[in-house]
């Protein structure tokens, strides 16, 4: 059986983190950000891993993945984006974390959700929270570090618009299926893992709308690309998606590192997102 030999330089560390990781309860989220610096120090170690190639054809895997994930009506996504830029002696890093509880209707449209975001830049942490209400008041409420009280930002009660959120679970699944021909299937414990086998495929454009990616001064086709996506062997549900895009020359270095992990499949109901009085928002995130 063929194996994929992965020597960690940038990408295997994040794959292993996503294989063993889990979504944090919201009470732990700020602590998770504080721990990110020490975790990255641990991540710099070299790790040598063999992934055996699976006998399952990609087309068969994607058929099962599509069928299983179309049944998802609610899910928690934990997203982390890290951007590192080095230009001579100057170094800059941006870290953003987002924890998203998402609720879908039977047409797979986003019906409601809770989004908690923390952005770390220049040693400063800023948070925002959004609550998309699907029940008695369909509206977007928001608050942030500078404005801690919930405020109604947009009203959708006339039904003129649907909620939009990126990454959207079901649109992400559609993209994974669309690009899967340029991936190979491997196995690790209770997971199927697909790994890109083609540097020519435009993974940047595929992921850009889901994670609002951008680069300046270079073309996306100059990026080196590594992507790992894992699915549960028993349920075929998406477990994690991880990609690292890098560019370097004699004067500069760029690294875009993005990871998404999933949890709490089909555990939310409309009643989990409530508003009892105008301006008073009630929401209890799921605990593990």
Secondary structure as UniProt FT lines:
FT   STRAND          3..7
FT   HELIX           12..20
FT   HELIX           26..28
FT   HELIX           29..43
FT   STRAND          48..53
FT   HELIX           58..69
FT   TURN            70..71
FT   STRAND          74..87
FT   TURN            88..89
FT   STRAND          90..104
FT   TURN            106..107
FT   STRAND          110..121
FT   TURN            122..123
FT   STRAND          124..132
FT   STRAND          139..144
FT   STRAND          151..155
FT   TURN            157..158
FT   HELIX           169..179
FT   HELIX           180..182
FT   STRAND          183..188
FT   TURN            189..190
FT   STRAND          191..196
FT   TURN            199..200
FT   HELIX           203..211
FT   HELIX           220..222
FT   STRAND          224..232
FT   TURN            233..235
FT   STRAND          238..248
FT   STRAND          252..263
FT   TURN            265..266
FT   HELIX           270..272
FT   STRAND          273..277
FT   TURN            278..279
FT   STRAND          280..283
//
